[in-house]
């Protein structure tokens, strides 16, 4: 079973609510990441989103990456849809770009 939220942060993780964004950027990803940060910090909304995600993930067993928690599924799925990218670009963003690594809970 996937764990919704790991209550203990890892050594390389950052607090998602403390991440700052360039609000003057005209790119679409900072706005998306700011919206995801809002979902993360609003506990009631976050619980509703996770409830829906758990239902979708449970209904779709056998698909997806084993062990990926619902928060990362949401972040990478939303990022992929907003920037209309393929999985190779998404992998590059997830592994190499600082802010994109912070939001799903990875280190810097």
N, C-alpha and C positions, 0 to 999 in steps of 0.2 A: 504494500500500500504506500502511496505517495504521502509524504509529510507536507502539510500545507505551509507551515512556517516553522523553521528551526529557531527555537527561542534563544539559543546560544550562538552568538556571532562567532565566526571563525577569525583567525588572526589577520587574514588579509581582507576581510570584509569591511565595508564602510556603512555608516548609518545612512539609509536611503533618504531620510527626511532632511539630512544635513547637506545634501548635494546641491550645488548652485549651478545655474544655467545662464547662458548668455541670452537675455531676454530680447536683445536687439537683433539677434540672428534672424535672417529671413529663410533659413532652411526649415524643413518640416519636422526634422527629428527632435530638436529641442522642445518644441511644443508638445509632441507626443510624450517625450520623457517627463515633461512637467505634469502632464495629465496622469501618467502612471504614478508619479510621485504623490500626486493628490490622492489617488486611489489607495496607495500604501499608507498614507498618514491618516486617512479617514477610516477608522476602524469599522464602523457600521457598513460603509460602502464596500470596504475590503472583504468583510465576511460575506456579503451578498454576492460579490464577484466570485469568491472562492467556492461558494456553494454551487453556483452555476457551473464553474469550471470542473469541480469534482464530479458533477453529474455527467458532463460531457466526456470527461476522461474515463469514467467508469463504464459508460456506454460504448466506448470505443477501445476496449481492451485489445491488446495485440498490436496496436498501432502506436507510433510515437517512440520517443527515446525512453527506455526504461530508467526509472530513477529520477527523471527530471521533475522537479517540483512544480506545482501549478503556477507559481509566480513567474518562474522562468518561461513556462509555456506561454503565459499571457504576454510577457515582455517581448519575446522573440517573435511570436505570432503577430502581435500588433505592429511591431517594427517592420516585419516582412510585408505586411499588407499596406502600411502607410507609404513606404518608399517603393513599393512594387518591385521588389528585387528577387533574384533567384537565391537558392540556398548557398551558393558559393560566396556571394556578396554578404549575405547574412553571417556566414561563418567568419569572414574577414572582419566585419564590424564587431562581432562578439568577442573575437580574440585579440584584436589590435587597437581598438579605439577606446580611450579612457572612460568617457562618460557612458558610453554604451555598455561598458563592463561593470560600472558601478551600480546602475539601476537594477540588474538582475541579482545583485548581491555579491558579485565578484570583487576582488581587490582592484587596485589601481592599474 
